[in-house]
C-alpha cells in the first residue's frame, strides 16, 4: 500500500527546474553562489513552498548583478571599457520604436549609439532581447540599475527584465562590422527590423555593406511579408 501511494504521487509538492531553464543567462553561477542557487550541469529540485525556493527571475537578476562586476566568459574586454549590454526578457511584441521610447523616457536619450532588437521574420515578433551600446562606459552602471528588474512596460506584460553583458562583441564599431554584411541588412528586410546607429541622439545611416548581403533564410519570407 505504501508503494502504491508513492507511485500515485511521486513528486507531490515538488517542482523540478531543468538546468536549461534555470541557467538561461549567458554565464554560469560563480563558485560559492548563495544557497539555493542552481549549479551548472545539474537539475535543481526545489519545494515551491519552502523558504529555500528562489523564483527563476530572481536567480537571473542575482546572476546579472554578479555579471556586472565581471564576467570574463562573455568578453575579455576590461570591465571599465565595456559599453555594450543586452536587455533580456523583453515583451515579444515590443518593437525597436517602443524600445527607443522606453530608453529615452528613462533618461538615456542621446547616450546610446547602437540599438538592435532582433525580430523573427516569420512571426514578426521580437525574440525577447536587445543590444544597446552606450557612448560612454560611465552610463552603463545607471542603465543596469534602471533596467535590472524593470517591468514598467509601455504595453501590458508580466515580464521582468534583466541585464547582462554582450559578448564577445563590445563597442559600436564591433557591431557595425558584425552586421553590415549580415542578411538582416538585405534590401528586402523592413527598415524597422534592422540595427540602428545614432549620433547625438539622431539616427544616422548604417555604413553600406562591403559585399552583397545574403537573402534571409526564412521560409515564405517574400518582400517583408511572411
DRENPA-3360 file (N, C-alpha, C; in nm, 2 decimals, always signed):
BEGIN
1 = XXXXXXXX = +0.08/-0.12/+0.00/+0.00/+0.00/+0.00/+0.09/+0.13/+0.00 ~ +0.20/+0.12/+0.08/+0.29/+0.24/+0.08/+0.35/+0.26/-0.06 ~ +0.38/+0.15/-0.13/+0.44/+0.16/-0.26/+0.34/+0.22/-0.36 ~ +0.21/+0.18/-0.35/+0.11/+0.23/-0.44/+0.09/+0.38/-0.42 ~ +0.10/+0.44/-0.30/+0.09/+0.58/-0.27/+0.20/+0.65/-0.33 ~ +0.32/+0.60/-0.32/+0.44/+0.66/-0.38/+0.43/+0.67/-0.53 ~ +0.37/+0.56/-0.59/+0.36/+0.56/-0.74/+0.26/+0.66/-0.79 ~ +0.15/+0.68/-0.71/+0.05/+0.78/-0.75/+0.09/+0.92/-0.73;
9 = XXXXXXXX = +0.17/+0.95/-0.63/+0.22/+1.09/-0.61/+0.37/+1.09/-0.59 ~ +0.45/+1.06/-0.69/+0.59/+1.05/-0.68/+0.66/+1.18/-0.65 ~ +0.60/+1.30/-0.69/+0.67/+1.43/-0.67/+0.57/+1.53/-0.62 ~ +0.48/+1.49/-0.53/+0.38/+1.58/-0.48/+0.45/+1.69/-0.40 ~ +0.40/+1.82/-0.44/+0.45/+1.94/-0.37/+0.59/+1.97/-0.41 ~ +0.65/+1.91/-0.51/+0.79/+1.94/-0.56/+0.79/+1.99/-0.70 ~ +0.87/+2.09/-0.73/+0.89/+2.14/-0.87/+1.03/+2.10/-0.91 ~ +1.04/+2.05/-1.03/+1.17/+2.02/-1.09/+1.20/+2.13/-1.19;
17 = XXXXXXXX = +1.31/+2.20/-1.16/+1.36/+2.31/-1.25/+1.47/+2.27/-1.34 ~ +1.45/+2.24/-1.47/+1.56/+2.19/-1.56/+1.67/+2.29/-1.56 ~ +1.79/+2.24/-1.57/+1.91/+2.32/-1.58/+1.90/+2.42/-1.70 ~ +1.85/+2.37/-1.81/+1.84/+2.46/-1.93/+1.75/+2.58/-1.91 ~ +1.65/+2.57/-1.82/+1.56/+2.68/-1.79/+1.63/+2.77/-1.69 ~ +1.68/+2.71/-1.58/+1.73/+2.79/-1.47/+1.86/+2.87/-1.51 ~ +1.93/+2.81/-1.61/+2.06/+2.87/-1.65/+2.05/+2.95/-1.78 ~ +1.94/+3.02/-1.80/+1.92/+3.09/-1.93/+2.00/+3.21/-1.95;
25 = XXXXXXXX = +2.07/+3.27/-1.84/+2.15/+3.38/-1.86/+2.28/+3.33/-1.92 ~ +2.37/+3.43/-1.98/+2.48/+3.38/-2.06/+2.60/+3.33/-1.99 ~ +2.60/+3.34/-1.86/+2.72/+3.29/-1.79/+2.68/+3.20/-1.67 ~ +2.76/+3.11/-1.62/+2.73/+3.02/-1.51/+2.74/+3.09/-1.38 ~ +2.67/+3.03/-1.28/+2.69/+3.09/-1.15/+2.83/+3.07/-1.10 ~ +2.88/+3.17/-1.03/+3.02/+3.17/-0.98/+3.02/+3.07/-0.87 ~ +3.14/+3.02/-0.84/+3.16/+2.93/-0.72/+3.13/+3.01/-0.60 ~ +3.07/+2.94/-0.50/+3.03/+3.00/-0.38/+2.90/+3.08/-0.39;
33 = XXXXXXXX = +2.81/+3.04/-0.49/+2.68/+3.11/-0.50/+2.60/+3.09/-0.38 ~ +2.50/+3.18/-0.35/+2.42/+3.17/-0.24/+2.35/+3.04/-0.23 ~ +2.32/+2.99/-0.12/+2.25/+2.86/-0.10/+2.11/+2.87/-0.17 ~ +2.08/+2.76/-0.24/+1.95/+2.76/-0.31/+1.97/+2.79/-0.46 ~ +2.08/+2.84/-0.50/+2.11/+2.87/-0.64/+2.15/+2.74/-0.71 ~ +2.11/+2.72/-0.84/+2.15/+2.60/-0.91/+2.29/+2.61/-0.95 ~ +2.35/+2.50/-0.98/+2.49/+2.49/-1.03/+2.49/+2.43/-1.17 ~ +2.59/+2.46/-1.25/+2.60/+2.42/-1.38/+2.59/+2.26/-1.39;
41 = XXXXXXXX = +2.52/+2.21/-1.49/+2.52/+2.07/-1.52/+2.43/+1.98/-1.43 ~ +2.34/+2.05/-1.35/+2.25/+1.96/-1.26/+2.12/+2.03/-1.25 ~ +2.01/+1.95/-1.25/+1.88/+2.00/-1.23/+1.86/+2.04/-1.08 ~ +1.77/+2.13/-1.05/+1.75/+2.17/-0.92/+1.62/+2.13/-0.87 ~ +1.61/+2.05/-0.76/+1.48/+2.01/-0.71/+1.45/+2.10/-0.59 ~ +1.34/+2.17/-0.60/+1.31/+2.27/-0.50/+1.16/+2.26/-0.46 ~ +1.13/+2.27/-0.34/+0.99/+2.27/-0.29/+0.94/+2.41/-0.30 ~ +0.84/+2.43/-0.38/+0.79/+2.57/-0.41/+0.74/+2.64/-0.28;
49 = XXXXXXXX = +0.71/+2.56/-0.18/+0.65/+2.62/-0.06/+0.76/+2.64/+0.05 ~ +0.88/+2.61/+0.03/+0.98/+2.61/+0.13/+1.05/+2.75/+0.12 ~ +1.12/+2.78/+0.23/+1.19/+2.91/+0.24/+1.31/+2.92/+0.14 ~ +1.36/+2.80/+0.09/+1.47/+2.80/+0.00/+1.43/+2.82/-0.14 ~ +1.30/+2.82/-0.18/+1.26/+2.83/-0.32/+1.29/+2.98/-0.37 ~ +1.36/+2.98/-0.48/+1.40/+3.11/-0.54/+1.35/+3.11/-0.68 ~ +1.25/+3.20/-0.71/+1.20/+3.21/-0.85/+1.30/+3.23/-0.95 ~ +1.28/+3.18/-1.07/+1.38/+3.19/-1.18/+1.42/+3.33/-1.21;
57 = XXXXXXXX = +1.32/+3.42/-1.21/+1.36/+3.56/-1.25/+1.45/+3.62/-1.14 ~ +1.43/+3.58/-1.01/+1.52/+3.63/-0.91/+1.66/+3.57/-0.93 ~ +1.67/+3.45/-0.97/+1.80/+3.38/-1.00/+1.87/+3.46/-1.11 ~ +1.80/+3.49/-1.22/+1.86/+3.56/-1.33/+1.91/+3.70/-1.29 ~ +1.83/+3.77/-1.21/+1.87/+3.90/-1.16/+1.99/+3.90/-1.07 ~ +2.00/+3.80/-0.99/+2.11/+3.78/-0.90/+2.24/+3.76/-0.98 ~ +2.23/+3.67/-1.09/+2.34/+3.65/-1.17/+2.38/+3.77/-1.25 ~ +2.28/+3.85/-1.30/+2.31/+3.97/-1.37/+2.38/+4.07/-1.29;
65 = XXXXXXXX = +2.35/+4.08/-1.16/+2.43/+4.17/-1.07/+2.57/+4.13/-1.06 ~ +2.59/+4.00/-1.05/+2.73/+3.95/-1.04/+2.80/+3.97/-1.17 ~ +2.73/+3.95/-1.28/+2.79/+3.96/-1.41/+2.84/+4.11/-1.43 ~ +2.77/+4.20/-1.38/+2.81/+4.34/-1.40/+2.95/+4.37/-1.34 ~ +2.97/+4.30/-1.22/+3.10/+4.32/-1.16/+3.22/+4.26/-1.24 ~ +3.19/+4.14/-1.31/+3.29/+4.09/-1.40/+3.23/+3.96/-1.46 ~ +3.26/+3.93/-1.58/+3.23/+3.80/-1.65/+3.32/+3.78/-1.76 ~ +3.43/+3.72/-1.74/+3.53/+3.70/-1.84/+3.49/+3.59/-1.94;
73 = XXXXXXXX = +3.39/+3.51/-1.91/+3.35/+3.41/-2.00/+3.27/+3.47/-2.12 ~ +3.21/+3.59/-2.10/+3.13/+3.66/-2.20/+3.23/+3.74/-2.29 ~ +3.31/+3.82/-2.23/+3.40/+3.91/-2.31/+3.53/+3.93/-2.23 ~ +3.64/+3.94/-2.29/+3.77/+3.96/-2.23/+3.80/+4.11/-2.22 ~ +3.72/+4.20/-2.27/+3.74/+4.34/-2.26/+3.74/+4.38/-2.11 ~ +3.82/+4.47/-2.07/+3.83/+4.52/-1.93/+3.69/+4.58/-1.89 ~ +3.66/+4.56/-1.77/+3.53/+4.60/-1.72/+3.50/+4.75/-1.74 ~ +3.60/+4.83/-1.72/+3.58/+4.97/-1.72/+3.57/+5.02/-1.87;
81 = XXXXXXXX = +3.60/+4.94/-1.96/+3.59/+4.98/-2.10/+3.47/+4.93/-2.18 ~ +3.39/+4.85/-2.11/+3.27/+4.79/-2.17/+3.16/+4.89/-2.19 ~ +3.09/+4.88/-2.31/+2.98/+4.97/-2.33/+2.86/+4.91/-2.39 ~ +2.86/+4.78/-2.42/+2.75/+4.71/-2.48/+2.69/+4.61/-2.39 ~ +2.56/+4.62/-2.37/+2.48/+4.53/-2.28/+2.37/+4.47/-2.36 ~ +2.31/+4.37/-2.30/+2.19/+4.31/-2.35/+2.07/+4.33/-2.25 ~ +1.96/+4.37/-2.31/+1.84/+4.37/-2.23/+1.77/+4.24/-2.26 ~ +1.73/+4.17/-2.15/+1.67/+4.03/-2.17/+1.54/+4.03/-2.11;
89 = XXXXXXXX = +1.46/+3.93/-2.16/+1.32/+3.91/-2.12/+1.23/+4.03/-2.15 ~ +1.25/+4.08/-2.27/+1.16/+4.19/-2.31/+1.03/+4.13/-2.36 ~ +0.92/+4.20/-2.36/+0.79/+4.15/-2.42/+0.82/+4.12/-2.57 ~ +0.77/+4.01/-2.62/+0.79/+3.97/-2.75/+0.73/+4.06/-2.86 ~ +0.62/+4.14/-2.82/+0.56/+4.23/-2.91/+0.61/+4.37/-2.90 ~ +0.73/+4.39/-2.83/+0.80/+4.51/-2.83/+0.87/+4.54/-2.96 ~ +0.86/+4.66/-3.01/+0.93/+4.70/-3.13/+1.05/+4.78/-3.10 ~ +1.14/+4.81/-3.20/+1.25/+4.89/-3.17/+1.20/+5.03/-3.14;
97 = XXXXXXXX = +1.09/+5.08/-3.20/+1.04/+5.21/-3.17/+1.00/+5.22/-3.03 ~ +0.93/+5.12/-2.98/+0.89/+5.11/-2.84/+1.01/+5.11/-2.75 ~ +1.11/+5.03/-2.79/+1.24/+5.03/-2.71/+1.30/+5.16/-2.70 ~ +1.31/+5.23/-2.81/+1.38/+5.37/-2.81/+1.30/+5.46/-2.72 ~ +1.17/+5.46/-2.73/+1.08/+5.55/-2.65/+1.10/+5.51/-2.50 ~ +1.12/+5.39/-2.47/+1.14/+5.35/-2.33/+1.27/+5.40/-2.28 ~ +1.38/+5.38/-2.36/+1.51/+5.42/-2.32/+1.51/+5.57/-2.29 ~ +1.45/+5.65/-2.39/+1.45/+5.79/-2.38/+1.37/+5.84/-2.26;
105 = XXXXXXXX = +1.26/+5.77/-2.23/+1.17/+5.81/-2.12/+1.24/+5.79/-1.98 ~ +1.33/+5.69/-1.98/+1.40/+5.66/-1.86/+1.53/+5.74/-1.84 ~ +1.55/+5.84/-1.93/+1.67/+5.93/-1.91/+1.79/+5.90/-1.99 ~ +1.78/+5.81/-2.09/+1.90/+5.77/-2.17/+1.90/+5.83/-2.31 ~ +1.82/+5.93/-2.34/+1.82/+5.99/-2.47/+1.96/+6.05/-2.50 ~ +2.01/+6.02/-2.62/+2.14/+6.07/-2.67/+2.26/+6.00/-2.61 ~ +2.24/+5.90/-2.52/+2.35/+5.83/-2.46/+2.39/+5.70/-2.52 ~ +2.32/+5.66/-2.62/+2.34/+5.53/-2.69/+2.37/+5.56/-2.84;
113 = XXXXXXXX = +2.45/+5.48/-2.90/+2.48/+5.50/-3.04/+2.45/+5.37/-3.13 ~ +2.41/+5.27/-3.06/+2.37/+5.14/-3.14/+2.26/+5.07/-3.07 ~ +2.16/+5.03/-3.14/+2.04/+4.96/-3.09/+2.00/+4.85/-3.19 ~ +1.98/+4.73/-3.13/+1.93/+4.63/-3.22/+1.84/+4.53/-3.14 ~ +1.71/+4.52/-3.19/+1.62/+4.43/-3.13/+1.58/+4.32/-3.23 ~ +1.64/+4.20/-3.23/+1.62/+4.10/-3.33/+1.47/+4.06/-3.34 ~ +1.43/+4.04/-3.46/+1.29/+4.01/-3.49/+1.28/+3.87/-3.56 ~ +1.18/+3.80/-3.53/+1.15/+3.67/-3.61/+1.08/+3.71/-3.73;
121 = XXXXXXXX = +1.14/+3.70/-3.85/+1.09/+3.74/-3.98/+0.96/+3.67/-4.01 ~ +0.94/+3.55/-3.96/+0.82/+3.47/-3.99/+0.70/+3.52/-3.92 ~ +0.72/+3.54/-3.78/+0.61/+3.58/-3.70/+0.60/+3.73/-3.68 ~ +0.71/+3.80/-3.72/+0.72/+3.95/-3.70/+0.71/+3.99/-3.55 ~ +0.75/+3.90/-3.46/+0.76/+3.92/-3.32/+0.90/+3.93/-3.28 ~ +0.93/+4.01/-3.17/+1.06/+4.02/-3.12/+1.11/+3.89/-3.05 ~ +1.24/+3.87/-3.04/+1.29/+3.75/-2.98/+1.31/+3.76/-2.83 ~ +1.27/+3.88/-2.78/+1.28/+3.89/-2.63/+1.40/+3.95/-2.58;
129 = XXXXXXXX = +1.49/+4.00/-2.66/+1.62/+4.06/-2.61/+1.66/+4.17/-2.71 ~ +1.75/+4.26/-2.66/+1.80/+4.36/-2.75/+1.94/+4.40/-2.71 ~ +2.02/+4.45/-2.80/+2.16/+4.50/-2.78/+2.16/+4.65/-2.77 ~ +2.23/+4.71/-2.67/+2.24/+4.85/-2.66/+2.38/+4.89/-2.63 ~ +2.44/+4.98/-2.71/+2.57/+5.02/-2.69/+2.57/+5.17/-2.65 ~ +2.65/+5.20/-2.55/+2.65/+5.34/-2.50/+2.77/+5.42/-2.54 ~ +2.76/+5.55/-2.56/+2.87/+5.63/-2.60/+2.98/+5.63/-2.50 ~ +2.94/+5.62/-2.37/+3.04/+5.62/-2.26/+3.02/+5.50/-2.17;
137 = XXXXXXXX = +3.13/+5.44/-2.12/+3.11/+5.33/-2.02/+3.05/+5.38/-1.89 ~ +3.06/+5.50/-1.86/+3.01/+5.56/-1.73/+2.86/+5.55/-1.73 ~ +2.79/+5.53/-1.84/+2.65/+5.53/-1.84/+2.59/+5.39/-1.80 ~ +2.68/+5.29/-1.81/+2.63/+5.15/-1.80/+2.58/+5.12/-1.66 ~ +2.64/+5.17/-1.56/+2.60/+5.14/-1.42/+2.46/+5.19/-1.39 ~ +2.43/+5.31/-1.43/+2.30/+5.37/-1.41/+2.19/+5.29/-1.49 ~ +2.23/+5.26/-1.62/+2.14/+5.18/-1.70/+2.11/+5.04/-1.64 ~ +2.21/+4.98/-1.58/+2.20/+4.85/-1.52/+2.10/+4.86/-1.40;
145 = XXXXXXXX = +2.12/+4.96/-1.32/+2.03/+4.98/-1.20/+1.89/+5.01/-1.25 ~ +1.87/+5.08/-1.36/+1.74/+5.11/-1.40/+1.66/+4.99/-1.46 ~ +1.73/+4.91/-1.53/+1.66/+4.80/-1.61/+1.67/+4.66/-1.55 ~ +1.76/+4.64/-1.46/+1.77/+4.51/-1.39/+1.65/+4.50/-1.30 ~ +1.55/+4.42/-1.34/+1.43/+4.42/-1.26/+1.31/+4.50/-1.31 ~ +1.34/+4.57/-1.42/+1.24/+4.66/-1.48/+1.11/+4.59/-1.53 ~ +1.00/+4.64/-1.50/+0.87/+4.58/-1.55/+0.77/+4.68/-1.59 ~ +0.81/+4.81/-1.59/+0.71/+4.92/-1.62/+0.70/+4.94/-1.78;
153 = XXXXXXXX = +0.65/+4.83/-1.84/+0.65/+4.83/-1.99/+0.54/+4.93/-2.04 ~ +0.56/+4.97/-2.17/+0.46/+5.05/-2.23/+0.34/+4.98/-2.28 ~ +0.34/+4.85/-2.27/+0.23/+4.76/-2.30/+0.21/+4.66/-2.19 ~ +0.09/+4.60/-2.18/+0.06/+4.51/-2.07/+0.15/+4.38/-2.08 ~ +0.23/+4.36/-1.98/+0.32/+4.24/-1.98/+0.36/+4.21/-1.83 ~ +0.37/+4.08/-1.80/+0.42/+4.05/-1.67/+0.56/+4.01/-1.66 ~ +0.64/+4.04/-1.77/+0.78/+4.00/-1.78/+0.86/+4.10/-1.69 ~ +0.97/+4.04/-1.64/+1.07/+4.12/-1.56/+1.20/+4.12/-1.63;
161 = XXXXXXXX = +1.25/+4.23/-1.67/+1.37/+4.25/-1.75/+1.49/+4.22/-1.66 ~ +1.60/+4.17/-1.72/+1.73/+4.17/-1.66/+1.84/+4.21/-1.76 ~ +1.95/+4.24/-1.71/+2.06/+4.30/-1.80/+2.18/+4.20/-1.79 ~ +2.25/+4.19/-1.90/+2.38/+4.11/-1.90/+2.47/+4.18/-2.00 ~ +2.60/+4.15/-1.98/+2.70/+4.20/-2.08/+2.68/+4.13/-2.21 ~ +2.71/+4.20/-2.32/+2.71/+4.15/-2.45/+2.85/+4.09/-2.48 ~ +2.86/+3.98/-2.54/+2.99/+3.92/-2.58/+2.97/+3.82/-2.69 ~ +3.08/+3.81/-2.77/+3.21/+3.86/-2.75/+3.22/+4.01/-2.80;
169 = XXXXXXXX = +3.12/+4.05/-2.88/+3.13/+4.19/-2.94/+3.10/+4.30/-2.84 ~ +3.19/+4.39/-2.83/+3.18/+4.51/-2.75/+3.21/+4.63/-2.83 ~ +3.13/+4.74/-2.81/+3.15/+4.86/-2.88/+3.07/+4.88/-3.01 ~ +3.05/+5.00/-3.05/+2.97/+5.04/-3.17/+3.04/+4.98/-3.29 ~ +3.17/+5.00/-3.31/+3.24/+4.96/-3.43/+3.23/+4.81/-3.45 ~ +3.25/+4.74/-3.34/+3.24/+4.59/-3.34/+3.10/+4.54/-3.40 ~ +3.00/+4.61/-3.36/+2.87/+4.58/-3.40/+2.84/+4.62/-3.54 ~ +2.90/+4.73/-3.59/+2.88/+4.77/-3.73/+2.95/+4.66/-3.81;
177 = XXXXXXXX = +3.07/+4.62/-3.78/+3.13/+4.51/-3.86/+3.06/+4.38/-3.85 ~ +3.00/+4.36/-3.74/+2.92/+4.23/-3.72/+2.80/+4.23/-3.82 ~ +2.73/+4.34/-3.83/+2.60/+4.34/-3.90/+2.60/+4.40/-4.04 ~ +2.70/+4.47/-4.08/+2.69/+4.55/-4.21/+2.68/+4.46/-4.33 ~ +2.73/+4.33/-4.32/+2.72/+4.24/-4.43/+2.62/+4.12/-4.40 ~ +2.55/+4.14/-4.29/+2.45/+4.04/-4.24/+2.33/+4.03/-4.33 ~ +2.26/+3.92/-4.34/+2.13/+3.91/-4.41/+2.03/+4.01/-4.36 ~ +2.04/+4.05/-4.23/+1.94/+4.14/-4.18/+1.95/+4.28/-4.25;
185 = XXXXXXXX = +2.06/+4.30/-4.31/+2.08/+4.43/-4.39/+2.03/+4.42/-4.53 ~ +1.98/+4.31/-4.57/+1.93/+4.29/-4.71/+1.82/+4.38/-4.74 ~ +1.81/+4.43/-4.86/+1.71/+4.53/-4.90/+1.56/+4.48/-4.88 ~ +1.54/+4.35/-4.87/+1.40/+4.31/-4.85/+1.36/+4.31/-4.71 ~ +1.45/+4.33/-4.62/+1.42/+4.34/-4.47/+1.37/+4.48/-4.44 ~ +1.25/+4.49/-4.38/+1.20/+4.62/-4.34/+1.30/+4.70/-4.26 ~ +1.30/+4.83/-4.28/+1.40/+4.91/-4.21/+1.38/+4.90/-4.06 ~ +1.26/+4.89/-4.01/+1.24/+4.88/-3.86/+1.29/+4.76/-3.80;
193 = XXXXXXXX = +1.33/+4.66/-3.88/+1.39/+4.53/-3.83/+1.54/+4.54/-3.82 ~ +1.60/+4.64/-3.88/+1.75/+4.64/-3.89/+1.81/+4.71/-3.77 ~ +1.94/+4.68/-3.74/+2.02/+4.75/-3.64/+2.02/+4.90/-3.67 ~ +2.02/+4.98/-3.57/+2.02/+5.13/-3.58/+2.14/+5.19/-3.52 ~ +2.19/+5.30/-3.59/+2.30/+5.38/-3.54/+2.25/+5.52/-3.51 ~ +2.32/+5.58/-3.41/+2.28/+5.71/-3.37/+2.40/+5.80/-3.34 ~ +2.38/+5.93/-3.36/+2.49/+6.03/-3.33/+2.42/+6.15/-3.26 ~ +2.46/+6.17/-3.14/+2.39/+6.28/-3.06/+2.24/+6.26/-3.06;
201 = XXXXXXXX = +2.19/+6.14/-3.05/+2.05/+6.12/-3.03/+1.97/+6.11/-3.16 ~ +2.04/+6.14/-3.28/+1.98/+6.14/-3.41/+2.02/+6.01/-3.48 ~ +1.92/+5.94/-3.54/+1.96/+5.82/-3.62/+2.04/+5.86/-3.74 ~ +2.14/+5.79/-3.77/+2.23/+5.81/-3.89/+2.23/+5.68/-3.97 ~ +2.27/+5.69/-4.10/+2.27/+5.58/-4.19/+2.38/+5.48/-4.14 ~ +2.34/+5.35/-4.16/+2.44/+5.24/-4.13/+2.54/+5.24/-4.25 ~ +2.67/+5.22/-4.22/+2.76/+5.21/-4.33/+2.72/+5.10/-4.43 ~ +2.74/+5.12/-4.56/+2.70/+5.03/-4.66/+2.78/+4.90/-4.65;
209 = XXXXXXXX = +2.72/+4.79/-4.69/+2.79/+4.66/-4.69/+2.91/+4.66/-4.78 ~ +3.01/+4.58/-4.74/+3.13/+4.56/-4.83/+3.11/+4.45/-4.93 ~ +3.01/+4.37/-4.91/+2.97/+4.27/-5.01/+2.82/+4.25/-5.00 ~ +2.76/+4.20/-5.10/+2.62/+4.18/-5.11/+2.56/+4.09/-5.00 ~ +2.47/+4.14/-4.91/+2.42/+4.05/-4.81/+2.34/+3.94/-4.87 ~ +2.34/+3.82/-4.80/+2.26/+3.71/-4.85/+2.11/+3.74/-4.81 ~ +2.02/+3.67/-4.89/+1.88/+3.68/-4.86/+1.85/+3.61/-4.73 ~ +1.78/+3.67/-4.64/+1.75/+3.59/-4.51/+1.68/+3.46/-4.54;
217 = XXXXXXXX = +1.73/+3.36/-4.47/+1.68/+3.22/-4.49/+1.55/+3.20/-4.40 ~ +1.44/+3.25/-4.45/+1.32/+3.24/-4.37/+1.21/+3.18/-4.47 ~ +1.15/+3.07/-4.44/+1.05/+3.01/-4.52/+0.94/+3.11/-4.54 ~ +0.90/+3.12/-4.67/+0.78/+3.20/-4.71/+0.80/+3.35/-4.68 ~ +0.93/+3.39/-4.66/+0.95/+3.54/-4.64/+0.98/+3.60/-4.77 ~ +0.89/+3.68/-4.82/+0.90/+3.75/-4.95/+0.87/+3.90/-4.94 ~ +0.97/+3.98/-4.97/+0.95/+4.13/-4.96/+0.88/+4.17/-4.84 ~ +0.93/+4.12/-4.72/+0.89/+4.18/-4.60/+0.76/+4.12/-4.54;
225 = XX = +0.71/+4.01/-4.61/+0.58/+3.95/-4.56/+0.60/+3.81/-4.55 ~ +0.55/+3.75/-4.44/+0.56/+3.60/-4.42/+0.44/+3.54/-4.50;
% end
